[in-house]
Amino acid sequence: MSTLRPRTCRTEQGFGLIELMITLVLTLVVLGGIMSSFFHTSNQADRLTRVADERQSARTAIQLIEREIRMAGSGWGRISVYGNDSSGAADTLLAVSPGYGAGTGNDSLVLVGAWQTSTTISSGMPNASSVLKVSSVNGFADGDLFIITNGTSAHMMQVTGTNSASQIIQHNPAASYNNPGGHNSTWPIGGYGPGSNIYKITISSYYYDVSSFSKPALMRHEHGQAPQILAYDVDGFRVWYELQDGTWTRNPPSLSVVDKVSPVVLTRVTDPRLPILRDSVWAAVQPRTF
């Protein structure tokens, strides 16, 4: 009698080489797509962050320039301010001094304002070498530049010492800024009378610098201080002026015809798939004393 044994069928089979290669290729394609999408998204995020940082930097710069434009000429307006420069040569200051960069060049801007402290003289100042007797010396220190004005004339000098006991501001004529030779021809007849105003001033220069740093920067240089970066990695600086007849120019013929000042900081957006795109941050400001 024979014993029947069930036949064993093996239906399980492994993957072939071709199948493994197809699977590997598909996996690499999917991973490649995921990584490409990740890097693209990451680059876009970095670009947007850089653009946002540049615009914020430019916006902060414009806000500071706007504030100083509003205060330019505080107390003397459009009056020409006579004095000397640091070498002792005669010089004339304006509340707003344009620096036109021809064509597509970059402009500069010099602002003179009084937003720190002021006083009045209590005794007449008949000539440029007189000691100033003032209502208060508070806020004035050796080395400060100041302007004395009666509303029709204005002159700049430098503090060389103060005396709080007698309320005196000294301005030694031997100092470069105080040399009477730079004041005599423009000194008002009879000098400055009691009540004439004295303003401690700030002179700020704004300009575009392409050589000092790895990327172009908008600089601010305040008299007596080291230059500072106001906005980094910007693409240009232009200053437009609205004249009293409503026209605009970057090169005004005279401060007397300027109504508003409009600083513009250019920023740049780069994308390898697109040409260079320019954006800008700007303001249109009228000095309060104009």
Backbone as JSON, one array per atom type, in Angstrom:
{
  "sequence": "MSTLRPRTCRTEQGFGLIELMITLVLTLVVLGGIMSSFFHTSNQADRLTRVADERQSARTAIQLIEREIRMAGSGWGRISVYGNDSSGAADTLLAVSPGYGAGTGNDSLVLVGAWQTSTTISSGMPNASSVLKVSSVNGFADGDLFIITNGTSAHMMQVTGTNSASQIIQHNPAASYNNPGGHNSTWPIGGYGPGSNIYKITISSYYYDVSSFSKPALMRHEHGQAPQILAYDVDGFRVWYELQDGTWTRNPPSLSVVDKVSPVVLTRVTDPRLPILRDSVWAAVQPRTF",
  "N": [[0.85, -1.17, 0.0], [0.65, 2.06, -0.95], [1.84, 5.24, 0.14], [0.48, 8.44, -0.2], [1.97, 11.5, -0.77], [1.6, 14.99, -0.22], [2.25, 17.32, -2.89], [4.69, 19.74, -2.81], [4.51, 23.13, -3.59], [6.4, 25.8, -4.69], [5.85, 29.05, -4.67], [6.86, 31.48, -3.98], [8.98, 34.09, -5.0], [12.06, 35.96, -5.41], [13.09, 39.47, -5.96], [14.06, 40.53, -9.17], [17.13, 41.58, -10.81], [16.7, 43.65, -12.64], [14.28, 44.68, -11.78], [15.05, 45.64, -9.27], [16.83, 47.64, -10.08], [15.13, 49.38, -11.46], [13.49, 50.18, -9.37], [15.38, 51.47, -7.75], [16.16, 53.57, -9.42], [13.73, 54.99, -9.67], [13.39, 55.7, -7.02], [15.61, 57.4, -6.66], [14.92, 59.4, -8.46], [12.6, 60.46, -7.28], [13.65, 61.28, -4.79], [15.48, 63.13, -5.76], [13.77, 65.03, -6.87], [12.48, 65.9, -4.55], [14.65, 66.98, -3.08], [15.49, 68.97, -4.87], [13.24, 70.61, -4.88], [13.31, 71.33, -2.2], [15.76, 72.76, -2.0], [15.24, 74.82, -3.82], [13.07, 76.1, -2.59], [14.35, 76.83, -0.23], [16.32, 78.59, -1.22], [14.68, 80.57, -2.31], [13.47, 81.46, 0.02], [15.72, 82.48, 1.35], [16.39, 84.51, -0.45], [14.13, 86.16, -0.3], [14.3, 86.87, 2.37], [16.7, 88.3, 2.31], [15.99, 90.39, 0.61], [13.97, 91.57, 2.15], [15.51, 92.36, 4.37], [17.23, 94.2, 3.16], [15.41, 96.14, 2.28], [14.33, 96.93, 4.74], [16.6, 97.98, 5.95], [17.11, 100.1, 4.2], [14.75, 101.53, 4.59], [14.99, 102.29, 7.28], [17.19, 103.97, 7.05], [16.13, 106.02, 5.42], [14.17, 107.03, 7.14], [15.75, 108.22, 9.14], [17.16, 110.16, 7.64], [14.98, 111.63, 6.75], [14.01, 112.71, 9.18], [16.13, 114.4, 9.84], [16.15, 116.12, 7.68], [13.75, 117.48, 8.09], [14.45, 119.02, 10.29], [16.45, 120.58, 9.34], [18.15, 123.64, 9.09], [16.98, 124.76, 11.31], [15.83, 127.48, 13.0], [17.2, 129.33, 11.46], [16.58, 128.89, 8.83], [16.63, 129.44, 5.37], [18.79, 131.09, 5.32], [22.08, 132.05, 4.45], [24.92, 130.74, 6.06], [27.76, 132.06, 7.39], [31.27, 131.49, 7.81], [34.23, 129.69, 8.8], [36.14, 126.94, 7.46], [37.63, 123.8, 8.55], [40.28, 124.27, 8.03], [40.59, 126.93, 8.31], [39.87, 128.51, 6.22], [37.62, 130.75, 4.54], [34.15, 129.96, 4.53], [30.89, 128.9, 3.46], [27.85, 127.86, 4.72], [24.85, 126.01, 4.11], [21.46, 125.19, 4.98], [20.58, 122.93, 3.63], [22.59, 121.18, 1.5], [23.0, 120.29, -1.71], [24.51, 117.55, -3.47], [25.24, 116.82, -6.5], [25.35, 113.95, -8.46], [26.38, 113.47, -11.55], [24.27, 112.52, -14.31], [23.59, 109.1, -14.23], [24.9, 108.78, -11.9], [25.64, 108.68, -8.34], [24.18, 110.67, -5.76], [25.0, 113.12, -3.2], [24.41, 114.45, 0.1], [24.26, 117.15, 2.32], [23.37, 118.1, 5.5], [22.46, 120.64, 7.76], [21.57, 121.14, 10.98], [19.74, 122.02, 13.99], [19.11, 120.28, 16.58], [19.69, 119.79, 19.15], [20.55, 121.63, 21.43], [19.97, 125.02, 22.58], [20.42, 128.59, 23.05], [20.34, 132.06, 24.1], [21.99, 135.21, 23.47], [22.99, 137.35, 26.1], [24.21, 139.74, 26.17], [25.33, 142.22, 23.9], [27.05, 141.36, 20.83], [29.37, 142.83, 19.29], [31.45, 142.38, 17.44], [33.26, 139.81, 15.63], [35.13, 138.63, 17.31], [34.33, 138.82, 19.88], [33.6, 137.73, 23.22], [31.02, 135.43, 24.05], [28.34, 136.22, 25.99], [25.88, 134.49, 27.54], [22.5, 133.24, 28.03], [22.41, 130.68, 29.12], [24.82, 128.11, 29.54], [24.4, 125.47, 29.44], [24.57, 122.29, 27.96], [26.4, 122.95, 26.03], [29.7, 122.34, 24.9], [33.31, 122.09, 24.86], [34.64, 122.23, 21.62], [32.24, 121.94, 20.27], [30.26, 122.93, 17.47], [28.57, 125.96, 16.66], [25.83, 128.13, 15.76], [25.21, 131.55, 15.45], [22.55, 133.79, 15.2], [20.44, 136.44, 14.04], [18.13, 136.34, 12.71], [18.3, 137.52, 10.24], [20.94, 137.51, 9.55], [23.62, 135.12, 9.82], [26.14, 133.26, 11.48], [28.77, 130.87, 11.85], [30.56, 129.33, 14.5], [33.03, 127.95, 16.79], [32.96, 126.3, 19.91], [35.33, 126.9, 22.38], [35.57, 126.64, 25.02], [33.77, 126.88, 28.15], [32.13, 128.81, 30.72], [30.42, 128.29, 33.42], [29.85, 129.7, 35.71], [29.89, 132.44, 35.09], [28.34, 132.32, 32.86], [29.38, 132.13, 30.14], [30.33, 131.59, 26.81], [33.18, 130.62, 25.26], [35.14, 131.41, 22.38], [37.8, 131.06, 21.0], [39.66, 133.15, 18.93], [41.92, 132.16, 17.69], [41.43, 129.58, 16.98], [40.72, 127.46, 14.17], [38.09, 127.49, 13.08], [37.17, 129.86, 14.07], [38.52, 132.11, 13.21], [38.57, 135.51, 12.81], [39.03, 136.65, 10.33], [37.58, 135.26, 8.47], [35.05, 136.07, 8.97], [34.72, 138.82, 9.08], [34.05, 140.36, 6.73], [31.43, 139.73, 6.32], [30.08, 140.24, 8.62], [27.3, 141.38, 10.5], [26.2, 144.8, 10.42], [26.86, 146.63, 13.28], [26.83, 144.33, 14.7], [25.67, 141.42, 16.59], [22.8, 141.73, 18.51], [21.51, 141.73, 21.98], [19.54, 138.9, 22.8], [19.78, 137.61, 20.4], [19.89, 134.46, 18.77], [21.5, 131.37, 19.67], [22.57, 128.36, 18.39], [23.42, 125.06, 18.95], [24.89, 123.0, 16.61], [24.44, 120.29, 14.26], [26.22, 118.74, 11.74], [25.59, 116.79, 9.08], [26.64, 114.44, 6.73], [25.63, 112.65, 3.89], [26.34, 109.93, 1.81], [27.2, 107.76, -0.95], [29.0, 104.8, -0.83], [31.25, 102.81, -2.48], [33.65, 101.55, -2.24], [34.8, 101.01, 0.27], [33.82, 98.77, 1.55], [32.73, 95.3, 1.27], [30.35, 95.25, -0.08], [28.25, 97.74, -1.66], [27.44, 100.7, 0.22], [25.32, 102.97, 2.02], [26.38, 105.85, 3.55], [26.7, 107.71, 6.59], [28.07, 110.62, 7.82], [28.81, 112.33, 10.52], [29.82, 115.51, 11.66], [32.83, 115.57, 13.46], [32.62, 112.96, 14.25], [33.16, 109.41, 13.64], [32.7, 107.99, 10.36], [29.65, 106.22, 9.63], [27.91, 103.18, 8.75], [24.88, 103.44, 7.17], [23.01, 102.13, 5.59], [23.32, 98.95, 4.24], [24.54, 97.06, 1.42], [23.13, 98.28, -0.74], [21.77, 99.75, -3.77], [22.11, 102.27, -4.78], [21.99, 105.89, -4.41], [19.96, 108.6, -4.59], [18.97, 112.01, -4.74], [16.21, 113.98, -4.94], [14.74, 117.15, -5.72], [11.99, 119.14, -5.11], [10.96, 121.95, -6.72], [9.77, 125.33, -6.18], [8.07, 125.89, -8.24], [6.86, 123.55, -8.79], [8.23, 121.68, -10.31], [10.65, 118.97, -10.63], [14.02, 118.18, -9.76], [17.42, 116.94, -9.73], [19.47, 118.58, -9.42], [19.36, 121.37, -8.15], [19.16, 124.91, -8.86], [19.44, 126.75, -6.83], [19.16, 127.02, -3.26], [17.15, 128.65, -2.48], [14.96, 128.28, -4.1], [14.0, 125.79, -3.57], [11.52, 123.58, -2.43], [10.78, 121.06, -1.38], [12.55, 118.14, -0.24], [13.64, 115.07, -1.48], [14.88, 112.17, -0.6], [16.19, 109.14, -2.01], [16.67, 105.75, -1.69], [18.06, 103.17, -3.43], [17.38, 99.75, -3.95], [18.31, 96.36, -4.81], [17.1, 93.52, -6.52], [18.03, 90.34, -7.21], [17.77, 87.63, -9.46], [18.54, 84.56, -10.87], [17.04, 83.8, -13.07], [15.93, 86.04, -14.04], [16.22, 89.44, -15.26], [18.13, 92.1, -13.63], [16.31, 93.56, -11.07], [15.09, 96.62, -9.86], [14.31, 98.26, -6.85], [12.95, 100.72, -4.61], [13.22, 102.93, -1.77], [11.77, 105.76, -0.42], [11.2, 109.26, 0.45], [9.37, 112.32, 0.68], [10.08, 115.41, 1.79], [9.54, 118.41, 3.58], [11.56, 120.87, 4.93], [11.03, 122.21, 8.18], [11.49, 124.9, 8.55], [11.4, 126.07, 6.1]],
  "CA": [[0.0, 0.0, 0.0], [1.54, 3.25, -1.09], [1.43, 6.47, 0.88], [0.54, 9.64, -1.05], [2.46, 12.71, -0.09], [1.23, 16.22, -0.99], [3.36, 17.95, -3.62], [4.98, 21.11, -2.32], [4.72, 24.12, -4.68], [7.08, 27.04, -4.25], [5.41, 30.18, -5.51], [7.57, 32.69, -3.59], [10.17, 34.38, -5.78], [12.72, 37.21, -5.08], [13.11, 40.5, -6.99], [15.13, 40.43, -10.13], [18.07, 42.7, -10.89], [16.06, 44.74, -13.39], [13.29, 45.3, -10.9], [15.77, 46.43, -8.27], [17.38, 48.85, -10.7], [14.02, 50.3, -11.72], [13.08, 50.73, -8.07], [16.41, 52.4, -7.31], [16.09, 54.78, -10.26], [12.53, 55.74, -9.28], [13.65, 56.29, -5.71], [16.52, 58.52, -6.85], [14.18, 60.48, -9.11], [11.72, 61.07, -6.28], [14.49, 62.01, -3.85], [16.02, 64.29, -6.46], [12.71, 66.04, -6.95], [12.27, 66.45, -3.2], [15.79, 67.83, -2.73], [15.44, 70.15, -5.73], [12.19, 71.48, -4.35], [13.76, 71.87, -0.92], [16.77, 73.8, -2.22], [14.58, 75.96, -4.47], [12.31, 76.8, -1.55], [15.31, 77.44, 0.68], [16.92, 79.75, -1.9], [13.66, 81.61, -2.39], [13.32, 82.02, 1.36], [16.91, 83.31, 1.61], [16.3, 85.72, -1.27], [13.1, 87.03, 0.27], [14.84, 87.41, 3.62], [17.69, 89.31, 1.96], [15.25, 91.55, 0.09], [13.31, 92.21, 3.29], [16.53, 93.02, 5.17], [17.7, 95.38, 2.42], [14.36, 97.17, 2.31], [14.23, 97.44, 6.1], [17.78, 98.82, 6.15], [16.88, 101.33, 3.44], [13.66, 102.26, 5.23], [15.54, 102.9, 8.48], [18.03, 105.09, 6.6], [15.25, 107.09, 4.96], [13.53, 107.63, 8.3], [16.72, 109.1, 9.79], [17.38, 111.31, 6.76], [13.74, 112.42, 6.78], [13.97, 113.46, 10.43], [17.12, 115.47, 9.82], [15.71, 117.12, 6.7], [12.72, 118.31, 8.73], [15.08, 119.92, 11.25], [17.52, 121.35, 8.7], [17.95, 125.09, 9.12], [16.15, 125.15, 12.47], [16.18, 128.76, 13.6], [17.75, 130.28, 10.48], [15.96, 128.64, 7.54], [17.43, 129.45, 4.14], [19.85, 132.09, 5.42], [23.45, 131.55, 4.31], [25.68, 130.8, 7.3], [29.15, 132.35, 7.06], [32.25, 131.05, 8.81], [35.46, 129.12, 8.28], [36.22, 125.49, 7.52], [38.61, 123.3, 9.53], [41.61, 124.79, 7.72], [40.59, 128.36, 8.53], [39.44, 129.22, 5.01], [36.23, 131.2, 4.58], [33.23, 128.94, 4.05], [29.47, 129.22, 3.58], [27.0, 126.7, 4.95], [23.41, 126.1, 3.88], [20.72, 124.16, 5.71], [20.6, 121.75, 2.76], [23.58, 121.36, 0.43], [22.94, 119.17, -2.65], [25.71, 117.09, -4.16], [24.68, 116.14, -7.67], [26.17, 112.99, -9.19], [25.89, 113.65, -12.92], [23.67, 111.39, -15.01], [23.13, 108.01, -13.38], [25.76, 108.69, -10.72], [25.0, 108.8, -7.04], [24.22, 112.0, -5.18], [25.32, 113.25, -1.78], [23.55, 115.42, 0.77], [24.77, 117.67, 3.58], [22.29, 118.74, 6.26], [22.87, 121.37, 8.96], [20.38, 121.32, 11.81], [19.92, 122.26, 15.43], [18.14, 119.48, 17.31], [20.28, 119.41, 20.43], [20.33, 122.63, 22.48], [20.08, 126.4, 22.1], [20.35, 129.63, 24.07], [20.38, 133.4, 23.52], [23.04, 136.03, 24.09], [22.44, 138.33, 27.05], [24.94, 140.98, 25.95], [25.61, 142.35, 22.48], [28.29, 140.84, 20.26], [29.61, 143.79, 18.22], [32.38, 141.88, 16.43], [33.4, 138.35, 15.61], [36.06, 138.12, 18.3], [33.79, 139.05, 21.22], [33.18, 136.57, 24.01], [29.57, 135.38, 24.1], [27.64, 136.11, 27.26], [24.64, 133.82, 27.15], [21.52, 132.96, 29.09], [22.79, 129.43, 29.74], [25.83, 127.33, 28.81], [24.04, 124.06, 29.54], [24.5, 121.57, 26.69], [27.5, 123.34, 25.16], [30.98, 121.81, 25.37], [34.48, 122.4, 24.05], [34.65, 121.54, 20.34], [30.95, 122.02, 19.59], [30.01, 124.0, 16.51], [27.3, 126.62, 16.91], [25.45, 129.22, 14.87], [24.56, 132.7, 16.05], [21.72, 134.42, 14.18], [19.42, 137.42, 14.46], [17.01, 136.19, 11.8], [18.66, 138.0, 8.9], [22.34, 137.12, 9.36], [23.98, 133.92, 10.58], [27.55, 132.91, 11.44], [29.14, 129.66, 12.57], [31.8, 129.36, 15.28], [33.28, 126.74, 17.57], [33.18, 126.49, 21.33], [36.66, 126.52, 22.86], [35.49, 126.59, 26.48], [32.58, 127.49, 28.75], [32.23, 129.21, 32.12], [29.05, 128.25, 33.91], [29.66, 130.69, 36.77], [29.57, 133.73, 34.47], [27.53, 132.03, 31.67], [30.14, 132.6, 28.99], [30.84, 130.64, 25.82], [34.41, 131.14, 24.67], [35.43, 130.98, 21.02], [39.14, 131.6, 20.78], [39.87, 133.49, 17.51], [43.04, 131.41, 17.13], [40.93, 128.32, 16.44], [40.48, 127.57, 12.72], [36.71, 127.85, 12.77], [36.82, 131.15, 14.67], [39.36, 133.18, 12.69], [37.72, 136.63, 12.39], [39.23, 136.96, 8.92], [36.52, 134.62, 7.69], [33.75, 136.62, 9.36], [34.66, 140.28, 9.08], [33.38, 140.97, 5.58], [29.99, 139.4, 6.33], [29.52, 140.48, 9.95], [26.23, 142.39, 10.39], [26.51, 146.13, 10.93], [26.45, 146.73, 14.67], [26.97, 143.03, 15.35], [24.47, 140.74, 17.06], [22.31, 142.33, 19.74], [20.95, 140.84, 22.99], [18.4, 138.13, 22.34], [20.14, 136.81, 19.23], [19.87, 133.04, 19.11], [22.67, 130.52, 19.47], [22.15, 126.97, 18.23], [24.42, 124.0, 18.77], [24.48, 122.4, 15.34], [24.94, 119.01, 13.78], [26.43, 118.72, 10.29], [25.56, 115.4, 8.67], [26.86, 114.19, 5.3], [25.18, 111.35, 3.4], [26.96, 109.64, 0.52], [27.22, 106.36, -1.38], [30.38, 104.32, -0.77], [31.39, 101.52, -3.17], [35.04, 101.1, -2.16], [35.3, 100.7, 1.62], [33.27, 97.52, 2.07], [32.54, 94.28, 0.24], [29.15, 95.62, -0.84], [28.0, 99.18, -1.57], [26.76, 101.12, 1.44], [24.98, 104.37, 2.21], [27.11, 106.27, 4.72], [26.39, 108.96, 7.28], [29.25, 111.13, 8.5], [28.5, 113.51, 11.34], [31.04, 116.26, 12.0], [33.45, 115.21, 14.73], [32.42, 111.54, 14.54], [33.6, 108.5, 12.59], [31.61, 107.62, 9.44], [28.93, 105.01, 10.0], [27.07, 102.6, 7.71], [23.47, 103.69, 7.4], [22.31, 101.04, 4.91], [24.32, 98.1, 3.6], [24.12, 96.32, 0.24], [22.11, 99.03, -1.48], [22.15, 99.86, -5.18], [22.27, 103.65, -5.22], [21.43, 106.96, -3.59], [19.59, 109.78, -5.37], [18.22, 113.03, -4.0], [15.42, 114.84, -5.81], [14.28, 118.38, -5.08], [10.82, 119.77, -5.72], [11.1, 123.4, -6.72], [8.55, 126.05, -5.85], [7.16, 125.9, -9.39], [6.29, 122.21, -8.92], [9.09, 120.77, -11.06], [11.61, 118.19, -9.84], [15.37, 118.1, -10.3], [18.46, 116.48, -8.81], [20.52, 119.59, -9.4], [18.67, 122.66, -8.05], [20.04, 126.06, -9.08], [19.61, 127.52, -5.59], [18.33, 126.56, -2.15], [16.02, 129.58, -2.31], [13.81, 127.84, -4.9], [13.66, 124.43, -3.18], [10.38, 123.47, -1.52], [10.85, 119.77, -0.71], [13.72, 117.29, -0.51], [13.2, 113.67, -1.57], [15.97, 111.18, -0.69], [15.78, 107.85, -2.55], [17.66, 104.68, -1.56], [17.74, 102.1, -4.36], [17.75, 98.39, -3.59], [18.39, 95.51, -5.99], [16.65, 92.15, -6.36], [18.64, 89.52, -8.27], [17.26, 86.28, -9.65], [19.25, 84.06, -12.06], [16.13, 83.61, -14.19], [15.37, 87.32, -14.42], [17.17, 90.56, -15.23], [18.19, 92.8, -12.35], [15.14, 94.37, -10.77], [15.38, 97.66, -8.88], [13.24, 98.76, -6.01], [13.44, 101.91, -3.92], [12.54, 103.46, -0.6], [11.96, 107.2, -0.55], [10.3, 110.15, 1.18], [9.36, 113.7, 0.22], [10.04, 116.12, 3.07], [9.77, 119.85, 3.58], [12.12, 121.36, 6.19], [10.04, 122.99, 8.92], [11.76, 126.33, 8.52], [11.32, 126.55, 4.73]],
  "C": [[0.89, 1.22, 0.0], [0.98, 4.45, -0.36], [1.6, 7.67, -0.03], [0.99, 10.84, -0.25], [2.09, 13.94, -0.93], [2.47, 16.85, -1.63], [3.52, 19.4, -3.13], [5.28, 22.02, -3.49], [5.36, 25.38, -4.11], [6.71, 28.17, -5.21], [6.13, 31.47, -5.14], [8.84, 32.84, -4.44], [10.76, 35.71, -5.36], [12.63, 38.2, -6.24], [14.3, 40.26, -7.91], [15.99, 41.68, -10.15], [17.43, 43.92, -11.57], [15.05, 45.47, -12.53], [13.95, 46.17, -9.84], [16.32, 47.72, -8.86], [16.29, 49.87, -10.98], [13.58, 50.97, -10.43], [14.08, 51.77, -7.58], [16.35, 53.7, -8.1], [14.89, 55.63, -9.87], [12.73, 56.42, -7.93], [14.55, 57.52, -5.82], [15.81, 59.71, -7.5], [13.3, 61.21, -8.11], [12.53, 61.89, -5.27], [15.09, 63.26, -4.49], [15.01, 65.41, -6.56], [12.48, 66.72, -5.6], [13.4, 67.39, -2.83], [15.81, 69.11, -3.57], [14.4, 71.14, -5.24], [12.61, 72.13, -3.04], [14.76, 73.01, -1.13], [16.17, 75.04, -2.89], [13.81, 76.79, -3.45], [13.23, 77.52, -0.58], [15.95, 78.68, 0.06], [15.93, 80.89, -2.01], [13.47, 82.28, -1.04], [14.5, 82.92, 1.71], [16.84, 84.61, 0.82], [15.28, 86.69, -0.7], [13.56, 87.65, 1.58], [15.84, 88.52, 3.34], [17.01, 90.58, 1.43], [14.58, 92.31, 1.23], [14.32, 92.97, 4.15], [17.02, 94.29, 4.48], [16.67, 96.5, 2.47], [14.22, 97.77, 3.71], [15.4, 98.36, 6.41], [17.6, 100.15, 5.44], [15.8, 102.18, 4.09], [14.14, 102.96, 6.5], [16.4, 104.11, 8.13], [17.18, 106.27, 6.18], [14.57, 107.79, 6.13], [14.46, 108.59, 9.03], [16.96, 110.35, 8.95], [16.15, 112.22, 6.78], [13.66, 113.27, 8.03], [14.94, 114.64, 10.38], [16.79, 116.54, 8.77], [14.67, 118.05, 7.33], [13.34, 119.36, 9.65], [16.17, 120.78, 10.63], [17.18, 122.83, 8.7], [17.12, 125.57, 10.28], [16.65, 126.45, 13.07], [16.74, 129.77, 12.62], [17.27, 130.01, 9.05], [16.91, 128.61, 6.38], [18.59, 130.45, 4.2], [21.21, 131.42, 5.23], [24.21, 131.76, 5.62], [27.16, 130.97, 6.93], [30.07, 131.89, 8.19], [33.51, 130.58, 8.13], [35.34, 127.61, 8.29], [37.34, 125.08, 8.48], [40.03, 123.8, 9.26], [41.71, 126.29, 7.94], [40.17, 129.17, 7.33], [37.97, 129.6, 5.12], [35.32, 130.17, 3.93], [31.8, 129.43, 4.25], [28.68, 127.94, 3.7], [25.56, 127.02, 4.6], [22.73, 124.99, 4.68], [20.72, 122.84, 4.95], [21.58, 122.03, 1.62], [23.55, 120.14, -0.49], [24.32, 118.82, -3.2], [25.28, 116.24, -5.33], [25.71, 115.23, -8.31], [25.66, 112.93, -10.61], [25.33, 112.35, -13.51], [23.12, 110.34, -14.06], [24.01, 107.82, -12.16], [24.97, 108.86, -9.44], [25.2, 110.19, -6.46], [24.74, 111.94, -3.75], [24.44, 114.36, -1.21], [24.19, 115.84, 2.08], [23.65, 118.45, 4.26], [22.87, 119.4, 7.5], [21.61, 121.65, 9.77], [20.72, 121.53, 13.26], [18.83, 121.51, 16.17], [18.69, 119.05, 18.67], [19.99, 120.43, 21.53], [20.52, 124.02, 21.9], [20.03, 127.34, 23.29], [20.3, 130.97, 23.35], [21.51, 134.18, 24.18], [22.39, 137.11, 24.95], [23.12, 139.68, 26.92], [25.34, 141.03, 24.49], [26.95, 141.8, 22.07], [28.64, 141.73, 19.07], [30.55, 143.3, 17.12], [32.63, 140.39, 16.62], [34.31, 137.79, 16.68], [35.57, 138.35, 19.73], [33.48, 137.73, 21.92], [31.66, 136.6, 24.12], [29.09, 135.25, 25.53], [26.23, 135.62, 26.95], [23.72, 133.6, 28.34], [21.88, 131.68, 29.83], [23.82, 128.71, 28.88], [25.51, 125.85, 28.83], [23.91, 123.43, 28.15], [25.61, 121.92, 25.73], [28.82, 122.85, 25.76], [32.09, 122.17, 24.39], [34.46, 121.57, 22.77], [33.34, 121.6, 19.58], [30.93, 123.16, 18.58], [28.66, 124.63, 16.82], [27.08, 127.73, 15.89], [24.79, 130.31, 15.7], [23.8, 133.42, 14.94], [20.73, 135.4, 14.8], [18.2, 137.37, 13.55], [17.28, 136.67, 10.4], [20.1, 137.68, 8.55], [22.63, 135.9, 10.22], [25.46, 133.63, 10.39], [27.81, 131.67, 12.29], [30.47, 129.85, 13.28], [31.94, 128.04, 16.04], [33.55, 127.09, 19.02], [34.59, 126.04, 21.69], [36.7, 126.5, 24.39], [34.21, 127.25, 26.95], [32.87, 127.85, 30.2], [30.82, 129.31, 32.66], [28.79, 129.28, 34.99], [29.25, 132.05, 36.19], [28.75, 133.57, 33.19], [28.17, 132.61, 30.41], [30.51, 131.41, 28.1], [32.05, 131.29, 25.16], [34.57, 130.59, 23.26], [36.73, 131.66, 20.61], [39.36, 131.89, 19.29], [41.03, 132.74, 16.88], [42.61, 130.06, 16.56], [40.52, 128.5, 14.98], [39.08, 128.05, 12.4], [36.37, 129.28, 13.18], [37.64, 132.33, 14.14], [38.5, 134.34, 12.18], [37.88, 137.02, 10.92], [38.17, 136.35, 8.02], [35.15, 135.18, 7.98], [33.62, 138.11, 9.06], [33.85, 140.88, 7.94], [31.88, 140.72, 5.56], [29.32, 139.69, 7.66], [28.45, 141.57, 9.85], [26.65, 143.72, 11.0], [25.97, 146.26, 12.35], [26.54, 145.42, 15.42], [25.63, 142.39, 15.7], [24.06, 141.32, 18.41], [21.79, 141.31, 20.73], [19.69, 140.16, 22.47], [18.66, 137.35, 21.07], [20.3, 135.35, 19.64], [21.18, 132.34, 18.81], [22.19, 129.07, 19.45], [23.38, 126.06, 18.12], [23.99, 123.19, 17.56], [25.1, 121.02, 15.13], [25.07, 119.11, 12.27], [26.55, 117.26, 9.88], [25.72, 115.29, 7.16], [26.39, 112.78, 4.97], [25.77, 111.11, 2.01], [27.02, 108.13, 0.3], [28.66, 105.9, -1.49], [30.46, 102.93, -1.41], [32.77, 100.9, -2.98], [35.48, 100.62, -0.78], [34.87, 99.35, 2.14], [33.06, 96.53, 0.93], [31.31, 94.54, -0.61], [28.9, 97.12, -0.67], [27.17, 99.53, -0.34], [26.42, 102.61, 1.37], [25.57, 104.79, 3.55], [26.55, 107.57, 5.3], [27.64, 109.39, 8.04], [28.87, 112.41, 9.22], [29.81, 114.19, 11.73], [31.54, 115.87, 13.39], [33.33, 113.75, 15.1], [32.99, 110.7, 13.4], [32.42, 108.2, 11.65], [30.95, 106.32, 9.88], [28.09, 104.52, 8.83], [25.61, 102.82, 8.08], [22.61, 102.61, 6.77], [23.34, 100.26, 4.1], [23.72, 97.33, 2.43], [22.95, 97.0, -0.46], [22.65, 99.32, -2.88], [22.27, 101.3, -5.66], [21.61, 104.62, -4.27], [21.2, 108.18, -4.48], [18.83, 110.74, -4.46], [17.53, 113.94, -5.02], [14.92, 116.04, -5.02], [13.07, 118.91, -5.85], [10.97, 121.28, -5.59], [9.75, 124.06, -6.47], [7.58, 126.14, -7.02], [6.58, 124.52, -9.67], [7.12, 121.23, -9.72], [10.09, 120.08, -10.13], [12.96, 118.17, -10.54], [16.31, 117.51, -9.26], [19.55, 117.52, -8.65], [19.89, 120.99, -9.33], [19.63, 123.84, -8.22], [20.35, 126.82, -7.8], [18.71, 126.94, -4.51], [17.09, 127.42, -2.01], [14.78, 129.13, -3.09], [13.37, 126.42, -4.57], [12.5, 124.44, -2.19], [10.43, 122.17, -0.71], [12.11, 119.02, -1.13], [13.26, 115.83, -0.48], [14.39, 112.74, -1.72], [15.43, 109.83, -1.16], [16.93, 106.86, -2.37], [17.21, 103.54, -2.46], [18.21, 100.77, -3.8], [17.67, 97.53, -4.84], [17.94, 94.1, -5.65], [17.22, 91.35, -7.51], [18.05, 88.13, -8.27], [17.92, 85.75, -10.92], [18.35, 83.9, -13.27], [15.62, 84.94, -14.74], [16.46, 88.38, -14.52], [17.16, 91.22, -13.87], [16.96, 93.68, -12.19], [15.5, 95.38, -9.69], [14.12, 98.04, -8.13], [13.79, 100.0, -5.31], [12.59, 102.22, -2.7], [12.8, 104.96, -0.6], [10.97, 107.95, 0.35], [10.4, 111.53, 0.55], [9.11, 114.58, 1.44], [10.28, 117.61, 2.86], [10.38, 120.26, 4.92], [11.14, 122.31, 6.89], [10.26, 124.5, 8.8], [11.72, 126.89, 7.1], [9.94, 127.16, 4.47]]
}
